[in-house]
Amino acid sequence: MNAPDTTSAAAGGADLLLWVAVPYICLAVFVVGHLWRYRHDQFGWTTHTSQLLEHRRLRWGSPLFHLGAFMVIAGHVVGLAVPASWTENAGISEHAYHITAVWAGSAAGVAMVAGLGMLCARRLLTRRIRLTTDRSDKLLFPLLSVTVLLGITATTAHNVFGAGYDYRSTVSVWFRGLFTLQPQPEAIAGAPVLFQLHALTACLLFAVWPFTRLVHVWSAPVGYLVRPYLVYRGRARTSALSAHPGRRRRTPGSRRAVQAVADAGDPGGVPARQAGRQKWA
């Protein structure tokens, strides 16, 4: 693989703007935007699901997109945040890492693009969902699509069909420098244009993140696993109870009376406390 020299002269004004100022502005908006959203729009902190409006495409598109996204994020964390020397010390050669990253990343990217395509198609082709699309979705979906497609195109053009490009010696160095407060814009200034565009659109994606449905990433439903059961009554039970209003009446307010009335409306005689005890979906 060709590893371009990153020890070039000091970066110019355009490089400082693109690879230092823009990333830090986007990161600041990312952090402050989440704090603002949580304080002022907690009821809007959701995916705004449209499952009740259309389910057929969502059933396939959502798992493909989320599974591919998780794999892509994991690959970016290893590729950008972990130095090459660390993986070599762990016994993973650069060639083995490169082969694994290319093919696993390609599979993850294909799954993510396929799922994202299904989600975008259902939003464009299903009128009820199209009418519920707000302005943040109209910004998020195109930006997310462009970011993903640029990443796949860069990988395919340079590392699948091309001679190979070692982004860990350029893009990764620039990325880690932002978080250590030692930015190195010259490290990415010489990278191929596709990698540069992918990095810029990713920065913009982080900037719009707090104001879109992407905030649901931080709301894992852990409480669902430990919350108590809820007792519910089915519509058939209510109808049967109305059909026999005088059967086995008891004094209102008594727990036994409530149980007797519920049992009277159940043709099978199943106690109410056993009939509908489950968690809501």
C-alpha positions in Angstrom: 0.0 0.0 0.0 1.1 3.5 -0.7 1.5 5.6 2.5 1.8 9.3 1.7 4.2 11.5 3.5 2.5 13.4 6.4 5.5 15.5 7.3 4.8 18.2 4.9 5.2 21.9 5.6 2.9 23.8 7.9 -0.7 23.8 6.9 -2.2 26.8 5.1 -5.2 28.8 6.0 -7.6 26.7 4.1 -6.3 23.5 5.8 -6.6 25.1 9.2 -10.2 26.1 8.4 -11.3 22.7 7.0 -9.4 20.4 9.3 -9.2 22.3 12.6 -11.9 25.0 12.8 -14.7 23.0 11.2 -14.2 19.8 13.2 -14.0 21.7 16.5 -17.1 23.8 15.7 -19.0 20.6 14.8 -17.9 18.9 18.0 -19.0 21.9 20.1 -22.4 21.9 18.4 -22.6 18.2 19.1 -22.1 18.6 22.8 -24.0 21.8 23.4 -26.8 20.7 21.2 -27.4 17.5 23.2 -27.5 19.5 26.4 -30.0 21.9 24.9 -32.1 19.2 23.4 -32.3 17.3 26.7 -33.3 20.4 28.7 -35.8 21.8 26.3 -37.2 18.8 24.3 -37.2 15.7 26.3 -40.6 14.6 24.9 -39.1 14.8 21.4 -36.1 12.6 22.4 -37.3 9.7 20.3 -37.0 8.0 17.0 -40.4 9.2 15.9 -41.2 5.7 14.8 -43.7 5.1 11.9 -44.1 1.4 12.5 -47.9 1.7 12.8 -48.1 3.4 9.3 -46.0 0.9 7.4 -44.3 -2.3 8.6 -43.4 -4.5 5.6 -40.3 -2.5 4.5 -39.4 -1.5 8.0 -39.2 -5.1 9.1 -36.3 -5.7 6.8 -34.8 -2.2 6.4 -34.4 -1.4 10.1 -32.4 -4.5 11.2 -30.2 -4.3 8.1 -29.4 -0.6 8.7 -28.8 -0.9 12.5 -26.7 -4.0 12.2 -24.6 -2.5 9.4 -24.3 0.8 11.4 -23.1 -1.0 14.5 -20.4 -2.8 12.5 -19.4 0.3 10.6 -19.1 2.3 13.9 -17.0 -0.5 15.5 -14.7 -0.5 12.5 -14.2 3.2 12.6 -13.5 3.2 16.3 -10.7 0.6 15.7 -9.4 2.2 12.6 -9.4 5.8 13.7 -8.9 5.7 17.5 -6.5 2.7 17.8 -3.0 3.4 16.6 -1.4 0.8 14.2 1.3 0.1 16.8 -1.3 -1.2 19.2 -2.8 -3.7 16.9 0.7 -4.9 15.9 1.6 -5.4 19.6 -1.6 -7.4 19.9 -0.2 -9.8 17.3 -2.3 -8.5 14.3 -0.2 -7.7 11.3 -1.0 -4.7 9.2 -1.8 -7.0 6.2 -4.2 -9.1 8.3 -5.8 -5.9 9.6 -6.1 -4.4 6.2 -7.8 -7.5 4.7 -10.2 -7.9 7.6 -11.1 -4.2 7.6 -11.7 -4.1 3.8 -14.0 -7.1 3.6 -15.7 -6.8 6.9 -16.2 -3.1 6.3 -17.5 -3.8 2.8 -20.1 -6.3 4.1 -21.2 -3.9 6.8 -21.4 -1.0 4.4 -23.5 -3.1 2.0 -25.9 -4.0 4.8 -26.1 -0.4 6.0 -26.8 0.9 2.5 -29.4 -1.7 1.7 -31.2 -1.0 5.0 -30.9 2.8 4.5 -32.2 2.4 1.0 -35.3 0.6 2.2 -36.0 3.1 4.9 -35.6 6.0 2.5 -37.8 4.3 -0.1 -40.6 3.7 2.3 -40.5 7.3 3.4 -40.7 8.5 -0.2 -43.1 6.0 -1.6 -45.6 5.7 1.3 -47.8 8.8 1.4 -48.7 8.5 5.1 -45.1 8.4 6.1 -44.0 11.1 3.7 -46.6 13.4 5.3 -45.1 12.8 8.7 -41.5 13.6 7.6 -40.3 16.7 9.4 -37.6 19.1 8.4 -34.9 17.4 10.4 -35.5 14.1 8.5 -35.3 16.0 5.2 -31.8 17.1 6.3 -30.7 13.9 8.1 -31.5 11.3 5.5 -29.6 12.9 2.5 -26.6 13.8 4.7 -26.4 10.3 6.2 -26.8 8.8 2.7 -24.0 10.9 1.3 -21.7 10.2 4.2 -22.2 6.4 3.9 -21.8 6.4 0.1 -18.7 8.4 0.2 -17.1 6.1 2.8 -18.0 3.0 0.7 -16.8 4.6 -2.5 -13.5 5.6 -1.0 -12.9 2.1 0.3 -13.9 0.5 -2.9 -11.9 2.8 -5.2 -8.7 2.8 -3.2 -8.6 -0.5 -1.2 -10.6 -3.0 -3.2 -9.9 -2.1 -6.8 -7.1 0.4 -6.3 -3.5 0.0 -5.2 -4.4 0.5 -1.5 -4.4 3.5 0.8 -3.2 3.4 4.4 -5.6 5.9 6.0 -4.3 4.9 9.5 -1.1 6.9 8.8 -3.0 10.1 7.7 -6.7 10.3 8.5 -6.4 8.5 11.8 -3.5 10.7 12.9 -5.6 13.8 12.2 -8.6 12.3 14.0 -6.7 11.5 17.2 -5.0 14.8 17.2 -8.4 16.6 17.5 -9.1 14.9 20.8 -5.6 15.2 22.2 -5.8 19.0 21.4 -2.8 18.6 19.1 -4.4 18.9 15.7 -2.4 17.9 12.7 -4.2 19.2 9.6 -1.3 18.4 7.4 -1.9 14.7 8.1 -5.2 14.7 6.2 -4.5 17.5 3.7 -2.7 15.1 1.5 -5.3 12.3 1.7 -7.4 11.4 -1.4 -10.4 13.6 -2.1 -12.9 10.9 -1.3 -11.5 10.4 2.2 -11.5 14.2 2.8 -15.1 14.5 1.6 -16.1 11.6 3.8 -14.5 13.2 6.8 -16.1 16.6 6.2 -19.6 15.1 5.8 -19.1 13.0 8.9 -18.3 16.3 10.8 -21.5 17.8 9.5 -23.4 14.7 10.6 -22.1 15.2 14.1 -23.2 18.8 14.1 -26.9 18.0 13.1 -27.0 14.9 15.3 -28.5 16.6 18.4 -31.4 18.1 16.4 -32.5 14.9 14.7 -33.9 11.4 15.5 -30.3 10.2 16.0 -30.5 11.2 19.7 -32.3 7.9 20.4 -28.9 6.3 20.2 -28.3 7.5 23.8 -31.6 6.2 25.1 -31.1 2.4 25.4 -34.3 0.8 26.9 -32.5 -0.7 29.9 -35.3 0.0 32.2 -37.6 -2.3 30.2 -35.8 -5.3 31.5 -36.6 -4.6 35.2 -39.9 -2.7 35.2 -42.9 -4.5 36.7 -45.7 -6.2 34.8 -48.8 -4.3 33.8 -52.3 -5.8 34.1 -54.5 -5.2 31.1 -58.1 -6.2 30.1 -59.0 -7.3 26.6 -61.9 -5.9 24.7 -63.6 -9.3 24.5 -63.7 -9.4 28.3 -65.3 -6.0 28.5 -67.9 -6.9 26.0 -68.9 -10.1 27.8 -69.1 -8.2 31.1 -71.5 -5.7 29.5 -73.7 -8.5 28.1 -74.3 -9.8 31.7 -74.5 -6.7 33.9 -76.4 -8.4 36.7 -74.3 -11.5 37.2 -72.5 -12.0 40.5 -72.5 -8.4 41.6 -70.7 -7.5 44.7 -70.3 -4.4 46.8 -68.2 -1.9 44.8 -64.8 -1.1 46.3 -64.2 -4.6 47.5 -61.3 -6.5 46.0 -63.2 -9.7 45.9 -66.1 -7.9 44.2 -63.8 -6.7 41.4 -62.4 -10.2 41.0 -65.9 -11.8 40.9 -67.2 -9.3 38.3 -64.1 -10.0 36.1 -64.5 -13.7 36.5 -68.2 -13.5 35.5 -67.3 -12.0 32.1 -64.8 -14.7 31.4 -66.5 -17.8 29.8 -63.6 -20.0 30.6 -63.5 -18.9 34.3 -59.9 -17.8 34.1 -59.1 -15.4 37.0 -58.3 -11.9 35.8 -55.0 -11.8 37.7 -53.9 -14.7 35.5 -55.4 -13.6 32.2 -53.5 -10.5 31.2 -50.2 -10.2 33.0 -47.5 -9.3 30.5 -45.2 -6.4 29.6 -46.2 -3.8 27.0 -44.3 -4.0 23.8 
